[in-house]
């Protein structure tokens, strides 16, 4: 039986995918990888942390959600034994806007607590 290994989005917990994982049911074993919560790590460091958590036996599919998509592709590029495919969910394989690539290094200086955003900025008209 093929397992699903979820590489979550930027929240790093996979909690927002709980209903999805539940919907997959017991017939499709699913593991959600988690990112360290006390460190700001880039893709290379996260990949190094996640690599040992991949299944060591049996077949599996990597599902990269949002921010986790490039990580899933990077993990797949190492050709781990048992990998049968990669699925990108609301994700990207490279920065969607070239200007963001230059600004990516500034992410480590971003506030760690979400700012309260309300009204049109969040919900539209």
C-alpha positions in Angstrom: 0.0 0.0 0.0 1.3 3.4 -0.9 1.6 5.9 1.9 1.2 9.7 1.6 3.8 12.0 3.2 2.6 15.5 3.5 5.1 18.4 3.4 3.0 21.2 4.9 2.8 24.9 4.1 4.4 27.7 5.9 2.7 27.0 9.3 4.9 23.9 9.4 2.4 21.8 11.4 -0.1 20.5 8.9 -2.9 21.3 11.3 -4.7 23.2 8.5 -4.7 19.9 6.6 -6.3 17.8 9.4 -9.7 17.5 7.6 -7.9 16.4 4.4 -5.8 13.8 6.2 -9.0 12.5 7.9 -10.8 12.3 4.6 -8.0 10.1 3.2 -9.0 7.6 5.8 -7.3 4.5 7.1 -6.9 2.9 3.7 -4.3 5.5 2.7 -1.7 5.9 5.5 -0.7 9.5 5.9 2.2 11.1 7.7 2.5 14.9 8.0 6.0 16.2 8.4 6.6 19.1 10.8 9.1 21.9 10.8 11.0 23.1 13.8 9.0 25.9 15.5 11.8 27.7 17.3 14.2 28.3 14.4 13.9 30.3 11.2 15.3 27.9 8.5 15.6 28.1 4.8 14.7 25.4 2.3 18.1 23.8 2.4 18.1 23.5 6.2 14.5 22.3 6.2 15.2 19.7 3.6 18.1 18.4 5.7 15.8 18.1 8.7 13.0 16.4 6.8 15.1 13.9 4.7 15.5 11.4 7.7 11.8 11.5 8.3 10.9 9.9 4.9 9.8 6.3 5.0 12.6 3.8 4.9 10.5 1.0 3.5 7.4 0.6 1.2 6.2 3.0 -1.4 5.1 6.6 -0.7 3.9 9.7 -2.4 5.1 13.2 -1.5 2.4 15.8 -1.3 3.8 19.4 -1.1 1.3 22.0 0.1 2.0 25.6 -0.7 5.4 26.5 0.8 6.1 22.7 1.1 5.9 22.2 -2.7 9.5 23.2 -3.4 10.6 21.2 -0.3 8.8 18.1 -1.7 10.5 18.6 -5.1 13.9 19.0 -3.4 13.3 15.8 -1.4 12.2 14.0 -4.5 15.3 15.1 -6.3 17.4 13.0 -3.9 15.5 10.0 -5.3 14.6 8.3 -2.0 13.9 4.6 -2.1 10.2 4.0 -2.4 9.1 7.3 -3.8 6.5 6.8 -6.5 5.4 10.4 -7.2 5.1 14.1 -6.1 1.9 16.1 -6.0 2.0 19.9 -5.6 -1.1 21.4 -4.0 -1.6 25.2 -4.3 2.2 25.4 -4.7 5.0 26.4 -7.1 8.2 24.9 -8.3 10.0 28.3 -8.4 9.3 31.7 -7.1 6.1 32.9 -8.9 7.4 36.5 -9.3 11.1 37.1 -10.0 11.1 40.2 -7.8 10.2 38.0 -4.8 13.4 36.0 -5.3 15.5 39.1 -4.4 13.3 39.7 -1.4 13.4 36.1 -0.1 16.4 36.8 2.2 14.4 39.5 4.0 11.9 36.8 5.2 14.0 36.1 8.3 13.4 39.6 9.5 9.6 39.3 9.2 7.6 39.5 12.4 6.8 36.0 13.9 3.4 37.0 15.2 0.6 37.7 12.6 -0.6 41.3 12.4 -4.3 41.8 12.9 -5.7 42.4 9.4 -9.4 43.2 8.9 -11.8 44.6 6.5 -11.2 44.9 2.7 -7.6 43.9 2.9 -8.6 40.4 4.1 -12.2 39.9 2.8 -12.4 42.2 -0.2 -15.3 44.5 -0.8 
